[in-house]
Amino acid sequence: MPAKWLLKSDPETYSFADLERDRETVWDGVSNNLALKHIRGMHKETWR
């Protein structure tokens, strides 16, 4: 079963609508090693 991810964003900084429009982004500033491991393990899927 593929993993599903719930991602928190701050709409005033960069909203999910911004991500849908841009189709990709750079997430910097993440310092938690476990979070970085999971982010690196994510795969691109088709946006619905």
VOBA-1610 file (N, C-alpha, C; in pm, whole numbers, padded with zeros to 5 digits, always signed):
BEGIN
Met+00085-00118+00000Met+00000+00000+00000Met+00089+00125+00000Pro+00069+00216-00093Pro+00151+00337-00098Pro+00127+00427+00023Ala+00231+00492+00065Ala+00220+00585+00178Ala+00147+00711+00134Lys+00072+00767+00223Lys+00004+00896+00200Lys+00063+00996+00297Trp+00078+01120+00255Trp+00140+01222+00338Trp+00047+01340+00355Leu+00040+01390+00475Leu-00031+01513+00506Leu+00076+01617+00534Leu+00080+01722+00454Leu+00184+01823+00467Leu+00124+01952+00518Lys+00186+02008+00620Lys+00141+02136+00675Lys+00214+02248+00603Ser+00141+02350+00568Ser+00203+02467+00509Ser+00144+02592+00572Asp+00215+02701+00561Asp+00166+02829+00609Asp+00116+02907+00488Pro-00018+02920+00472Pro-00072+02984+00352Pro-00018+03124+00325Glu+00016+03197+00429Glu+00068+03332+00406Glu+00212+03329+00354Thr+00281+03217+00370Thr+00417+03202+00321Thr+00420+03131+00186Tyr+00363+03012+00180Tyr+00357+02933+00057Tyr+00244+02833+00073Ser+00136+02853+00003Ser+00016+02771+00021Ser+00020+02648-00071Phe-00071+02556-00044Phe-00084+02438-00130Phe-00126+02481-00270Ala-00207+02584-00280Ala-00247+02637-00412Ala-00123+02686-00489Asp-00028+02746-00419Asp+00098+02787-00483Asp+00172+02665-00538Leu+00176+02557-00460Leu+00244+02435-00503Leu+00174+02376-00625Glu+00042+02374-00624Glu-00032+02323-00741Glu+00000+02405-00866Arg+00007+02535-00850Arg+00037+02624-00962Arg+00180+02603-01012Asp+00275+02597-00919Asp+00418+02587-00955Asp+00460+02446-00995Arg+00387+02346-00948Arg+00413+02204-00976Arg+00536+02148-00906Glu+00624+02232-00852Glu+00739+02186-00775Glu+00791+02301-00691Thr+00866+02267-00587Thr+00924+02369-00501Thr+01046+02312-00430Val+01117+02396-00363Val+01231+02354-00281Val+01192+02373-00135Trp+01204+02268-00059Trp+01179+02278+00084Trp+01313+02286+00155Asp+01346+02404+00201Asp+01469+02420+00277Asp+01433+02463+00419Gly+01525+02454+00506Gly+01500+02492+00644Gly+01449+02378+00730Val+01433+02257+00673Val+01392+02141+00752Val+01515+02086+00820Ser+01514+02082+00953Ser+01633+02038+01025Ser+01613+01904+01098Asn+01489+01857+01106Asn+01463+01730+01173Asn+01504+01615+01082Asn+01597+01530+01129Asn+01651+01423+01045Asn+01545+01323+01000Leu+01451+01289+01087Leu+01346+01195+01049Leu+01254+01256+00944Ala+01222+01384+00959Ala+01140+01453+00859Ala+01212+01456+00725Leu+01341+01484+00726Leu+01420+01485+00602Leu+01421+01348+00535Lys+01431+01243+00615Lys+01430+01107+00560Lys+01298+01081+00488His+01186+01121+00548His+01056+01097+00487His+01035+01184+00363Ile+01080+01308+00368Ile+01067+01396+00251Ile+01145+01337+00134Arg+01264+01288+00160Arg+01345+01230+00052Arg+01282+01103-00004Gly+01201+01035+00077Gly+01137+00912+00033Gly+01008+00933-00044Met+00962+01056-00054Met+00839+01085-00128Met+00863+01072-00277His+00759+01032-00347His+00766+01017-00492His+00661+01106-00556Lys+00691+01153-00674Lys+00598+01236-00749Lys+00478+01154-00793Glu+00361+01209-00777Glu+00238+01148-00828Glu+00162+01253-00904Thr+00064+01211-00979Thr-00018+01305-01053Thr-00109+01379-00956Trp-00110+01513-00967Trp-00198+01595-00885Trp-00340+01582-00935Arg-00432+01577-00845Arg-00573+01567-00883Arg-00641+01698-00863
//
